[in-house]
């Protein structure tokens, strides 16, 4: 994986974005890897893969029991601060 310093990343951000479309780029600070720049396409692929893994894990975990839609709605309202 290509690696650049944080200063280089700051000074050449446009080029870095273009290069990240084809391969991840590590960004270092004080010689230590602090982050990785990836394309939006790769980010979405990783998110989808994680989501699918979470679904598979949930499915394989067994029976979740019955769903009480009224309790779910009440919890959602409480979290959003709305009443109905």
PDB file of N, CA, C and O in Angstrom:
ATOM      1  N   UNK A   1       0.860  -1.172   0.000  1.00  0.00           N
ATOM      2  CA  UNK A   1       0.000   0.000   0.000  1.00  0.00           C
ATOM      3  C   UNK A   1       0.905   1.233   0.000  1.00  0.00           C
ATOM      4  O   UNK A   1       1.893   1.303   0.730  1.00  0.00           O
ATOM      5  N   UNK A   2       0.544   2.178  -0.822  1.00  0.00           N
ATOM      6  CA  UNK A   2       1.282   3.438  -0.873  1.00  0.00           C
ATOM      7  C   UNK A   2       1.080   4.183   0.437  1.00  0.00           C
ATOM      8  O   UNK A   2       0.018   4.087   1.053  1.00  0.00           O
ATOM      9  N   UNK A   3       2.091   4.923   0.862  1.00  0.00           N
ATOM     10  CA  UNK A   3       2.033   5.651   2.119  1.00  0.00           C
ATOM     11  C   UNK A   3       2.514   7.079   1.902  1.00  0.00           C
ATOM     12  O   UNK A   3       3.498   7.305   1.199  1.00  0.00           O
ATOM     13  N   UNK A   4       1.822   8.043   2.504  1.00  0.00           N
ATOM     14  CA  UNK A   4       2.230   9.442   2.450  1.00  0.00           C
ATOM     15  C   UNK A   4       2.119  10.041   3.841  1.00  0.00           C
ATOM     16  O   UNK A   4       1.365   9.552   4.682  1.00  0.00           O
ATOM     17  N   UNK A   5       2.876  11.103   4.076  1.00  0.00           N
ATOM     18  CA  UNK A   5       2.766  11.788   5.359  1.00  0.00           C
ATOM     19  C   UNK A   5       1.501  12.644   5.369  1.00  0.00           C
ATOM     20  O   UNK A   5       0.930  12.935   4.317  1.00  0.00           O
ATOM     21  N   UNK A   6       1.072  13.041   6.557  1.00  0.00           N
ATOM     22  CA  UNK A   6      -0.115  13.893   6.679  1.00  0.00           C
ATOM     23  C   UNK A   6       0.112  15.222   5.960  1.00  0.00           C
ATOM     24  O   UNK A   6      -0.814  15.766   5.360  1.00  0.00           O
ATOM     25  N   UNK A   7       1.326  15.742   6.015  1.00  0.00           N
ATOM     26  CA  UNK A   7       1.637  16.999   5.325  1.00  0.00           C
ATOM     27  C   UNK A   7       1.530  16.826   3.822  1.00  0.00           C
ATOM     28  O   UNK A   7       0.966  17.680   3.138  1.00  0.00           O
ATOM     29  N   UNK A   8       2.071  15.718   3.294  1.00  0.00           N
ATOM     30  CA  UNK A   8       1.953  15.446   1.863  1.00  0.00           C
ATOM     31  C   UNK A   8       0.485  15.298   1.460  1.00  0.00           C
ATOM     32  O   UNK A   8       0.068  15.788   0.410  1.00  0.00           O
ATOM     33  N   UNK A   9      -0.290  14.620   2.303  1.00  0.00           N
ATOM     34  CA  UNK A   9      -1.717  14.435   2.014  1.00  0.00           C
ATOM     35  C   UNK A   9      -2.426  15.785   1.950  1.00  0.00           C
ATOM     36  O   UNK A   9      -3.247  16.027   1.065  1.00  0.00           O
ATOM     37  N   UNK A  10      -2.099  16.650   2.889  1.00  0.00           N
ATOM     38  CA  UNK A  10      -2.715  17.983   2.924  1.00  0.00           C
ATOM     39  C   UNK A  10      -2.347  18.791   1.678  1.00  0.00           C
ATOM     40  O   UNK A  10      -3.199  19.441   1.074  1.00  0.00           O
ATOM     41  N   UNK A  11      -1.085  18.740   1.308  1.00  0.00           N
ATOM     42  CA  UNK A  11      -0.599  19.549   0.190  1.00  0.00           C
ATOM     43  C   UNK A  11      -0.992  19.005  -1.181  1.00  0.00           C
ATOM     44  O   UNK A  11      -0.999  19.749  -2.161  1.00  0.00           O
ATOM     45  N   UNK A  12      -1.319  17.718  -1.259  1.00  0.00           N
ATOM     46  CA  UNK A  12      -1.629  17.086  -2.551  1.00  0.00           C
ATOM     47  C   UNK A  12      -2.950  16.327  -2.503  1.00  0.00           C
ATOM     48  O   UNK A  12      -3.077  15.244  -3.075  1.00  0.00           O
ATOM     49  N   UNK A  13      -3.922  16.904  -1.820  1.00  0.00           N
ATOM     50  CA  UNK A  13      -5.162  16.171  -1.562  1.00  0.00           C
ATOM     51  C   UNK A  13      -5.899  15.765  -2.837  1.00  0.00           C
ATOM     52  O   UNK A  13      -6.409  14.647  -2.913  1.00  0.00           O
ATOM     53  N   UNK A  14      -5.966  16.618  -3.813  1.00  0.00           N
ATOM     54  CA  UNK A  14      -6.656  16.295  -5.069  1.00  0.00           C
ATOM     55  C   UNK A  14      -6.035  15.098  -5.761  1.00  0.00           C
ATOM     56  O   UNK A  14      -6.749  14.195  -6.197  1.00  0.00           O
ATOM     57  N   UNK A  15      -4.711  15.078  -5.866  1.00  0.00           N
ATOM     58  CA  UNK A  15      -4.023  13.935  -6.466  1.00  0.00           C
ATOM     59  C   UNK A  15      -4.239  12.677  -5.642  1.00  0.00           C
ATOM     60  O   UNK A  15      -4.424  11.587  -6.184  1.00  0.00           O
ATOM     61  N   UNK A  16      -4.213  12.845  -4.320  1.00  0.00           N
ATOM     62  CA  UNK A  16      -4.413  11.702  -3.429  1.00  0.00           C
ATOM     63  C   UNK A  16      -5.796  11.085  -3.638  1.00  0.00           C
ATOM     64  O   UNK A  16      -5.935   9.862  -3.673  1.00  0.00           O
ATOM     65  N   UNK A  17      -6.815  11.932  -3.776  1.00  0.00           N
ATOM     66  CA  UNK A  17      -8.172  11.435  -4.025  1.00  0.00           C
ATOM     67  C   UNK A  17      -8.238  10.636  -5.324  1.00  0.00           C
ATOM     68  O   UNK A  17      -8.874   9.584  -5.385  1.00  0.00           O
ATOM     69  N   UNK A  18      -7.582  11.142  -6.351  1.00  0.00           N
ATOM     70  CA  UNK A  18      -7.582  10.426  -7.635  1.00  0.00           C
ATOM     71  C   UNK A  18      -6.863   9.082  -7.499  1.00  0.00           C
ATOM     72  O   UNK A  18      -7.342   8.070  -8.011  1.00  0.00           O
ATOM     73  N   UNK A  19      -5.723   9.066  -6.816  1.00  0.00           N
ATOM     74  CA  UNK A  19      -4.966   7.826  -6.649  1.00  0.00           C
ATOM     75  C   UNK A  19      -5.706   6.804  -5.779  1.00  0.00           C
ATOM     76  O   UNK A  19      -5.564   5.596  -5.969  1.00  0.00           O
ATOM     77  N   UNK A  20      -6.490   7.300  -4.831  1.00  0.00           N
ATOM     78  CA  UNK A  20      -7.232   6.406  -3.939  1.00  0.00           C
ATOM     79  C   UNK A  20      -8.360   5.672  -4.666  1.00  0.00           C
ATOM     80  O   UNK A  20      -8.914   4.712  -4.130  1.00  0.00           O
ATOM     81  N   UNK A  21      -8.702   6.105  -5.868  1.00  0.00           N
ATOM     82  CA  UNK A  21      -9.735   5.411  -6.641  1.00  0.00           C
ATOM     83  C   UNK A  21      -9.270   4.041  -7.082  1.00  0.00           C
ATOM     84  O   UNK A  21     -10.093   3.162  -7.343  1.00  0.00           O
ATOM     85  N   UNK A  22      -7.957   3.843  -7.171  1.00  0.00           N
ATOM     86  CA  UNK A  22      -7.440   2.555  -7.638  1.00  0.00           C
ATOM     87  C   UNK A  22      -6.784   1.730  -6.542  1.00  0.00           C
ATOM     88  O   UNK A  22      -6.646   0.515  -6.691  1.00  0.00           O
ATOM     89  N   UNK A  23      -6.375   2.364  -5.436  1.00  0.00           N
ATOM     90  CA  UNK A  23      -5.737   1.614  -4.347  1.00  0.00           C
ATOM     91  C   UNK A  23      -5.766   2.444  -3.063  1.00  0.00           C
ATOM     92  O   UNK A  23      -5.675   3.671  -3.111  1.00  0.00           O
ATOM     93  N   UNK A  24      -5.891   1.778  -1.921  1.00  0.00           N
ATOM     94  CA  UNK A  24      -5.868   2.505  -0.646  1.00  0.00           C
ATOM     95  C   UNK A  24      -4.522   3.205  -0.437  1.00  0.00           C
ATOM     96  O   UNK A  24      -3.490   2.753  -0.932  1.00  0.00           O
ATOM     97  N   UNK A  25      -4.555   4.307   0.300  1.00  0.00           N
ATOM     98  CA  UNK A  25      -3.339   5.061   0.597  1.00  0.00           C
ATOM     99  C   UNK A  25      -3.261   5.283   2.102  1.00  0.00           C
ATOM    100  O   UNK A  25      -4.176   5.846   2.703  1.00  0.00           O
ATOM    101  N   UNK A  26      -2.161   4.835   2.705  1.00  0.00           N
ATOM    102  CA  UNK A  26      -1.946   5.034   4.137  1.00  0.00           C
ATOM    103  C   UNK A  26      -1.457   6.455   4.364  1.00  0.00           C
ATOM    104  O   UNK A  26      -0.662   6.982   3.586  1.00  0.00           O
ATOM    105  N   UNK A  27      -1.940   7.069   5.440  1.00  0.00           N
ATOM    106  CA  UNK A  27      -1.503   8.408   5.815  1.00  0.00           C
ATOM    107  C   UNK A  27      -0.814   8.297   7.172  1.00  0.00           C
ATOM    108  O   UNK A  27      -1.381   7.783   8.136  1.00  0.00           O
ATOM    109  N   UNK A  28       0.419   8.791   7.225  1.00  0.00           N
ATOM    110  CA  UNK A  28       1.217   8.654   8.445  1.00  0.00           C
ATOM    111  C   UNK A  28       1.450   9.998   9.106  1.00  0.00           C
ATOM    112  O   UNK A  28       1.407  11.048   8.464  1.00  0.00           O
ATOM    113  N   UNK A  29       1.694   9.941  10.391  1.00  0.00           N
ATOM    114  CA  UNK A  29       2.102  11.113  11.167  1.00  0.00           C
ATOM    115  C   UNK A  29       3.162  10.615  12.144  1.00  0.00           C
ATOM    116  O   UNK A  29       2.954   9.635  12.860  1.00  0.00           O
ATOM    117  N   UNK A  30       4.270  11.286  12.160  1.00  0.00           N
ATOM    118  CA  UNK A  30       5.400  10.888  13.015  1.00  0.00           C
ATOM    119  C   UNK A  30       5.800   9.438  12.782  1.00  0.00           C
ATOM    120  O   UNK A  30       6.166   8.724  13.716  1.00  0.00           O
ATOM    121  N   UNK A  31       5.725   9.011  11.517  1.00  0.00           N
ATOM    122  CA  UNK A  31       6.158   7.660  11.147  1.00  0.00           C
ATOM    123  C   UNK A  31       5.169   6.557  11.462  1.00  0.00           C
ATOM    124  O   UNK A  31       5.455   5.387  11.208  1.00  0.00           O
ATOM    125  N   UNK A  32       4.017   6.898  12.009  1.00  0.00           N
ATOM    126  CA  UNK A  32       3.009   5.886  12.373  1.00  0.00           C
ATOM    127  C   UNK A  32       1.772   6.056  11.504  1.00  0.00           C
ATOM    128  O   UNK A  32       1.310   7.172  11.268  1.00  0.00           O
ATOM    129  N   UNK A  33       1.248   4.940  11.037  1.00  0.00           N
ATOM    130  CA  UNK A  33       0.034   4.983  10.224  1.00  0.00           C
ATOM    131  C   UNK A  33      -1.134   5.471  11.075  1.00  0.00           C
ATOM    132  O   UNK A  33      -1.451   4.898  12.117  1.00  0.00           O
ATOM    133  N   UNK A  34      -1.763   6.544  10.604  1.00  0.00           N
ATOM    134  CA  UNK A  34      -2.874   7.150  11.348  1.00  0.00           C
ATOM    135  C   UNK A  34      -4.217   6.986  10.662  1.00  0.00           C
ATOM    136  O   UNK A  34      -5.264   7.127  11.295  1.00  0.00           O
ATOM    137  N   UNK A  35      -4.190   6.693   9.380  1.00  0.00           N
ATOM    138  CA  UNK A  35      -5.436   6.535   8.650  1.00  0.00           C
ATOM    139  C   UNK A  35      -5.178   5.961   7.278  1.00  0.00           C
ATOM    140  O   UNK A  35      -4.035   5.831   6.838  1.00  0.00           O
ATOM    141  N   UNK A  36      -6.272   5.618   6.605  1.00  0.00           N
ATOM    142  CA  UNK A  36      -6.191   5.082   5.252  1.00  0.00           C
ATOM    143  C   UNK A  36      -7.272   5.749   4.418  1.00  0.00           C
ATOM    144  O   UNK A  36      -8.437   5.794   4.811  1.00  0.00           O
ATOM    145  N   UNK A  37      -6.877   6.261   3.273  1.00  0.00           N
ATOM    146  CA  UNK A  37      -7.814   6.885   2.346  1.00  0.00           C
ATOM    147  C   UNK A  37      -8.211   5.847   1.304  1.00  0.00           C
ATOM    148  O   UNK A  37      -7.362   5.262   0.631  1.00  0.00           O
ATOM    149  N   UNK A  38      -9.520   5.630   1.183  1.00  0.00           N
ATOM    150  CA  UNK A  38     -10.044   4.681   0.198  1.00  0.00           C
ATOM    151  C   UNK A  38     -11.109   5.376  -0.641  1.00  0.00           C
ATOM    152  O   UNK A  38     -11.634   6.423  -0.261  1.00  0.00           O
ATOM    153  N   UNK A  39     -11.417   4.782  -1.778  1.00  0.00           N
ATOM    154  CA  UNK A  39     -12.449   5.354  -2.647  1.00  0.00           C
ATOM    155  C   UNK A  39     -13.828   5.168  -2.022  1.00  0.00           C
ATOM    156  O   UNK A  39     -14.017   4.311  -1.159  1.00  0.00           O
ATOM    157  N   UNK A  40     -14.772   5.967  -2.458  1.00  0.00           N
ATOM    158  CA  UNK A  40     -16.151   5.834  -1.993  1.00  0.00           C
ATOM    159  C   UNK A  40     -16.704   4.457  -2.369  1.00  0.00           C
ATOM    160  O   UNK A  40     -17.454   3.848  -1.605  1.00  0.00           O
ATOM    161  N   UNK A  41     -16.329   3.985  -3.539  1.00  0.00           N
ATOM    162  CA  UNK A  41     -16.792   2.669  -3.997  1.00  0.00           C
ATOM    163  C   UNK A  41     -16.306   1.566  -3.052  1.00  0.00           C
ATOM    164  O   UNK A  41     -17.068   0.668  -2.694  1.00  0.00           O
ATOM    165  N   UNK A  42     -15.043   1.640  -2.653  1.00  0.00           N
ATOM    166  CA  UNK A  42     -14.482   0.640  -1.729  1.00  0.00           C
ATOM    167  C   UNK A  42     -15.128   0.758  -0.349  1.00  0.00           C
ATOM    168  O   UNK A  42     -15.415  -0.254   0.291  1.00  0.00           O
ATOM    169  N   UNK A  43     -15.357   1.984   0.108  1.00  0.00           N
ATOM    170  CA  UNK A  43     -16.010   2.203   1.397  1.00  0.00           C
ATOM    171  C   UNK A  43     -17.412   1.575   1.410  1.00  0.00           C
ATOM    172  O   UNK A  43     -17.779   0.895   2.368  1.00  0.00           O
ATOM    173  N   UNK A  44     -18.180   1.803   0.360  1.00  0.00           N
ATOM    174  CA  UNK A  44     -19.525   1.226   0.280  1.00  0.00           C
ATOM    175  C   UNK A  44     -19.471  -0.305   0.234  1.00  0.00           C
ATOM    176  O   UNK A  44     -20.321  -0.975   0.821  1.00  0.00           O
ATOM    177  N   UNK A  45     -18.472  -0.857  -0.463  1.00  0.00           N
ATOM    178  CA  UNK A  45     -18.315  -2.308  -0.518  1.00  0.00           C
ATOM    179  C   UNK A  45     -18.040  -2.867   0.881  1.00  0.00           C
ATOM    180  O   UNK A  45     -18.608  -3.889   1.265  1.00  0.00           O
ATOM    181  N   UNK A  46     -17.180  -2.207   1.629  1.00  0.00           N
ATOM    182  CA  UNK A  46     -16.846  -2.640   2.986  1.00  0.00           C
ATOM    183  C   UNK A  46     -18.078  -2.537   3.892  1.00  0.00           C
ATOM    184  O   UNK A  46     -18.348  -3.443   4.679  1.00  0.00           O
ATOM    185  N   UNK A  47     -18.826  -1.425   3.778  1.00  0.00           N
ATOM    186  CA  UNK A  47     -20.049  -1.262   4.580  1.00  0.00           C
ATOM    187  C   UNK A  47     -21.055  -2.358   4.270  1.00  0.00           C
ATOM    188  O   UNK A  47     -21.654  -2.930   5.180  1.00  0.00           O
ATOM    189  N   UNK A  48     -21.242  -2.652   2.986  1.00  0.00           N
ATOM    190  CA  UNK A  48     -22.199  -3.679   2.592  1.00  0.00           C
ATOM    191  C   UNK A  48     -21.757  -5.051   3.112  1.00  0.00           C
ATOM    192  O   UNK A  48     -22.580  -5.844   3.571  1.00  0.00           O
ATOM    193  N   UNK A  49     -20.469  -5.318   3.035  1.00  0.00           N
ATOM    194  CA  UNK A  49     -19.938  -6.591   3.519  1.00  0.00           C
ATOM    195  C   UNK A  49     -20.173  -6.727   5.026  1.00  0.00           C
ATOM    196  O   UNK A  49     -20.556  -7.798   5.497  1.00  0.00           O
ATOM    197  N   UNK A  50     -19.947  -5.658   5.779  1.00  0.00           N
ATOM    198  CA  UNK A  50     -20.164  -5.684   7.222  1.00  0.00           C
ATOM    199  C   UNK A  50     -21.651  -5.865   7.543  1.00  0.00           C
ATOM    200  O   UNK A  50     -22.008  -6.598   8.465  1.00  0.00           O
ATOM    201  N   UNK A  51     -22.509  -5.197   6.779  1.00  0.00           N
ATOM    202  CA  UNK A  51     -23.955  -5.321   6.979  1.00  0.00           C
ATOM    203  C   UNK A  51     -24.419  -6.752   6.720  1.00  0.00           C
ATOM    204  O   UNK A  51     -25.206  -7.307   7.487  1.00  0.00           O
ATOM    205  N   UNK A  52     -23.923  -7.345   5.628  1.00  0.00           N
ATOM    206  CA  UNK A  52     -24.289  -8.723   5.311  1.00  0.00           C
ATOM    207  C   UNK A  52     -23.792  -9.684   6.377  1.00  0.00           C
ATOM    208  O   UNK A  52     -24.478 -10.649   6.714  1.00  0.00           O
ATOM    209  N   UNK A  53     -22.596  -9.427   6.913  1.00  0.00           N
ATOM    210  CA  UNK A  53     -22.065 -10.278   7.981  1.00  0.00           C
ATOM    211  C   UNK A  53     -22.928 -10.158   9.238  1.00  0.00           C
ATOM    212  O   UNK A  53     -23.176 -11.153   9.919  1.00  0.00           O
ATOM    213  N   UNK A  54     -23.384  -8.942   9.545  1.00  0.00           N
ATOM    214  CA  UNK A  54     -24.244  -8.737  10.714  1.00  0.00           C
ATOM    215  C   UNK A  54     -25.576  -9.455  10.543  1.00  0.00           C
ATOM    216  O   UNK A  54     -26.093 -10.047  11.490  1.00  0.00           O
ATOM    217  N   UNK A  55     -26.127  -9.404   9.341  1.00  0.00           N
ATOM    218  CA  UNK A  55     -27.384 -10.104   9.069  1.00  0.00           C
ATOM    219  C   UNK A  55     -27.186 -11.607   9.223  1.00  0.00           C
ATOM    220  O   UNK A  55     -28.001 -12.276   9.858  1.00  0.00           O
ATOM    221  N   UNK A  56     -26.122 -12.139   8.655  1.00  0.00           N
ATOM    222  CA  UNK A  56     -25.843 -13.574   8.755  1.00  0.00           C
ATOM    223  C   UNK A  56     -25.663 -13.992  10.199  1.00  0.00           C
ATOM    224  O   UNK A  56     -26.143 -15.047  10.615  1.00  0.00           O
ATOM    225  N   UNK A  57     -24.972 -13.165  10.959  1.00  0.00           N
ATOM    226  CA  UNK A  57     -24.756 -13.459  12.377  1.00  0.00           C
ATOM    227  C   UNK A  57     -26.082 -13.472  13.125  1.00  0.00           C
ATOM    228  O   UNK A  57     -26.321 -14.344  13.961  1.00  0.00           O
ATOM    229  N   UNK A  58     -26.935 -12.512  12.827  1.00  0.00           N
ATOM    230  CA  UNK A  58     -28.251 -12.458  13.470  1.00  0.00           C
ATOM    231  C   UNK A  58     -29.108 -13.655  13.121  1.00  0.00           C
ATOM    232  O   UNK A  58     -29.783 -14.219  13.982  1.00  0.00           O
ATOM    233  N   UNK A  59     -29.079 -14.039  11.866  1.00  0.00           N
ATOM    234  CA  UNK A  59     -29.872 -15.187  11.418  1.00  0.00           C
ATOM    235  C   UNK A  59     -29.375 -16.466  12.088  1.00  0.00           C
ATOM    236  O   UNK A  59     -30.173 -17.304  12.509  1.00  0.00           O
ATOM    237  N   UNK A  60     -28.060 -16.610  12.184  1.00  0.00           N
ATOM    238  CA  UNK A  60     -27.508 -17.846  12.737  1.00  0.00           C
ATOM    239  C   UNK A  60     -27.558 -17.885  14.259  1.00  0.00           C
ATOM    240  O   UNK A  60     -27.272 -18.919  14.861  1.00  0.00           O
ATOM    241  N   UNK A  61     -27.920 -16.761  14.890  1.00  0.00           N
ATOM    242  CA  UNK A  61     -27.940 -16.732  16.350  1.00  0.00           C
ATOM    243  C   UNK A  61     -29.172 -17.414  16.941  1.00  0.00           C
ATOM    244  O   UNK A  61     -29.244 -17.630  18.150  1.00  0.00           O
ATOM    245  N   UNK A  62     -30.133 -17.750  16.095  1.00  0.00           N
ATOM    246  CA  UNK A  62     -31.290 -18.477  16.590  1.00  0.00           C
ATOM    247  C   UNK A  62     -32.558 -17.650  16.559  1.00  0.00           C
ATOM    248  O   UNK A  62     -32.604 -16.583  15.947  1.00  0.00           O
ATOM    249  N   UNK A  63     -33.576 -18.146  17.217  1.00  0.00           N
ATOM    250  CA  UNK A  63     -34.893 -17.518  17.245  1.00  0.00           C
ATOM    251  C   UNK A  63     -34.861 -16.271  18.115  1.00  0.00           C
ATOM    252  O   UNK A  63     -34.445 -16.324  19.273  1.00  0.00           O
ATOM    253  N   UNK A  64     -35.295 -15.166  17.564  1.00  0.00           N
ATOM    254  CA  UNK A  64     -35.312 -13.907  18.304  1.00  0.00           C
ATOM    255  C   UNK A  64     -36.583 -13.750  19.126  1.00  0.00           C
ATOM    256  O   UNK A  64     -36.707 -12.794  19.892  1.00  0.00           O
ATOM    257  N   UNK A  65     -37.511 -14.657  18.982  1.00  0.00           N
ATOM    258  CA  UNK A  65     -38.762 -14.550  19.712  1.00  0.00           C
ATOM    259  C   UNK A  65     -39.783 -13.738  18.945  1.00  0.00           C
ATOM    260  O   UNK A  65     -39.599 -13.437  17.766  1.00  0.00           O
ATOM    261  N   UNK A  66     -40.864 -13.387  19.626  1.00  0.00           N
ATOM    262  CA  UNK A  66     -41.916 -12.617  18.981  1.00  0.00           C
ATOM    263  C   UNK A  66     -41.560 -11.142  18.927  1.00  0.00           C
ATOM    264  O   UNK A  66     -40.834 -10.633  19.780  1.00  0.00           O
ATOM    265  N   UNK A  67     -42.078 -10.464  17.915  1.00  0.00           N
ATOM    266  CA  UNK A  67     -41.852  -9.032  17.765  1.00  0.00           C
ATOM    267  C   UNK A  67     -43.099  -8.301  18.240  1.00  0.00           C
ATOM    268  O   UNK A  67     -44.208  -8.574  17.780  1.00  0.00           O
ATOM    269  N   UNK A  68     -42.903  -7.376  19.160  1.00  0.00           N
ATOM    270  CA  UNK A  68     -43.992  -6.550  19.677  1.00  0.00           C
ATOM    271  C   UNK A  68     -43.871  -5.175  19.035  1.00  0.00           C
ATOM    272  O   UNK A  68     -43.100  -4.332  19.493  1.00  0.00           O
ATOM    273  N   UNK A  69     -44.638  -4.954  17.972  1.00  0.00           N
ATOM    274  CA  UNK A  69     -44.526  -3.722  17.194  1.00  0.00           C
ATOM    275  C   UNK A  69     -44.853  -2.485  18.019  1.00  0.00           C
ATOM    276  O   UNK A  69     -44.260  -1.431  17.788  1.00  0.00           O
ATOM    277  N   UNK A  70     -45.768  -2.578  18.964  1.00  0.00           N
ATOM    278  CA  UNK A  70     -46.103  -1.424  19.795  1.00  0.00           C
ATOM    279  C   UNK A  70     -44.919  -1.008  20.672  1.00  0.00           C
ATOM    280  O   UNK A  70     -44.673   0.183  20.864  1.00  0.00           O
ATOM    281  N   UNK A  71     -44.195  -1.985  21.197  1.00  0.00           N
ATOM    282  CA  UNK A  71     -43.011  -1.665  22.003  1.00  0.00           C
ATOM    283  C   UNK A  71     -41.928  -1.035  21.144  1.00  0.00           C
ATOM    284  O   UNK A  71     -41.243  -0.111  21.583  1.00  0.00           O
ATOM    285  N   UNK A  72     -41.772  -1.521  19.943  1.00  0.00           N
ATOM    286  CA  UNK A  72     -40.773  -0.965  19.029  1.00  0.00           C
ATOM    287  C   UNK A  72     -41.121   0.478  18.681  1.00  0.00           C
ATOM    288  O   UNK A  72     -40.248   1.346  18.667  1.00  0.00           O
ATOM    289  N   UNK A  73     -42.399   0.732  18.399  1.00  0.00           N
ATOM    290  CA  UNK A  73     -42.826   2.095  18.074  1.00  0.00           C
ATOM    291  C   UNK A  73     -42.625   3.029  19.265  1.00  0.00           C
ATOM    292  O   UNK A  73     -42.171   4.160  19.093  1.00  0.00           O
ATOM    293  N   UNK A  74     -42.957   2.571  20.462  1.00  0.00           N
ATOM    294  CA  UNK A  74     -42.795   3.398  21.659  1.00  0.00           C
ATOM    295  C   UNK A  74     -41.325   3.727  21.895  1.00  0.00           C
ATOM    296  O   UNK A  74     -40.996   4.859  22.249  1.00  0.00           O
ATOM    297  N   UNK A  75     -40.444   2.760  21.706  1.00  0.00           N
ATOM    298  CA  UNK A  75     -39.017   2.979  21.868  1.00  0.00           C
ATOM    299  C   UNK A  75     -38.509   3.975  20.830  1.00  0.00           C
ATOM    300  O   UNK A  75     -37.707   4.851  21.153  1.00  0.00           O
ATOM    301  N   UNK A  76     -38.967   3.850  19.593  1.00  0.00           N
ATOM    302  CA  UNK A  76     -38.562   4.788  18.541  1.00  0.00           C
ATOM    303  C   UNK A  76     -39.024   6.194  18.850  1.00  0.00           C
ATOM    304  O   UNK A  76     -38.277   7.154  18.661  1.00  0.00           O
ATOM    305  N   UNK A  77     -40.271   6.324  19.332  1.00  0.00           N
ATOM    306  CA  UNK A  77     -40.782   7.651  19.693  1.00  0.00           C
ATOM    307  C   UNK A  77     -39.976   8.249  20.833  1.00  0.00           C
ATOM    308  O   UNK A  77     -39.649   9.436  20.814  1.00  0.00           O
ATOM    309  N   UNK A  78     -39.660   7.434  21.820  1.00  0.00           N
ATOM    310  CA  UNK A  78     -38.888   7.915  22.967  1.00  0.00           C
ATOM    311  C   UNK A  78     -37.506   8.399  22.530  1.00  0.00           C
ATOM    312  O   UNK A  78     -37.021   9.420  23.016  1.00  0.00           O
ATOM    313  N   UNK A  79     -36.880   7.673  21.621  1.00  0.00           N
ATOM    314  CA  UNK A  79     -35.534   8.068  21.151  1.00  0.00           C
ATOM    315  C   UNK A  79     -35.585   9.316  20.291  1.00  0.00           C
ATOM    316  O   UNK A  79     -34.640  10.106  20.293  1.00  0.00           O
ATOM    317  N   UNK A  80     -36.679   9.511  19.550  1.00  0.00           N
ATOM    318  CA  UNK A  80     -36.759  10.682  18.677  1.00  0.00           C
ATOM    319  C   UNK A  80     -37.371  11.884  19.372  1.00  0.00           C
ATOM    320  O   UNK A  80     -37.327  12.998  18.849  1.00  0.00           O
ATOM    321  N   UNK A  81     -37.942  11.663  20.549  1.00  0.00           N
ATOM    322  CA  UNK A  81     -38.546  12.760  21.296  1.00  0.00           C
ATOM    323  C   UNK A  81     -39.910  13.167  20.820  1.00  0.00           C
ATOM    324  O   UNK A  81     -40.377  14.259  21.142  1.00  0.00           O
ATOM    325  N   UNK A  82     -40.587  12.285  20.033  1.00  0.00           N
ATOM    326  CA  UNK A  82     -41.924  12.615  19.518  1.00  0.00           C
ATOM    327  C   UNK A  82     -42.977  11.842  20.280  1.00  0.00           C
ATOM    328  O   UNK A  82     -42.685  10.833  20.922  1.00  0.00           O
ATOM    329  N   UNK A  83     -44.186  12.320  20.204  1.00  0.00           N
ATOM    330  CA  UNK A  83     -45.337  11.675  20.824  1.00  0.00           C
ATOM    331  C   UNK A  83     -46.357  11.352  19.754  1.00  0.00           C
ATOM    332  O   UNK A  83     -46.357  11.978  18.694  1.00  0.00           O
ATOM    333  N   UNK A  84     -47.233  10.380  20.008  1.00  0.00           N
ATOM    334  CA  UNK A  84     -48.325  10.141  19.054  1.00  0.00           C
ATOM    335  C   UNK A  84     -49.585   9.768  19.767  1.00  0.00           C
ATOM    336  O   UNK A  84     -50.610   9.530  19.127  1.00  0.00           O
TER     337      UNK A  84
END
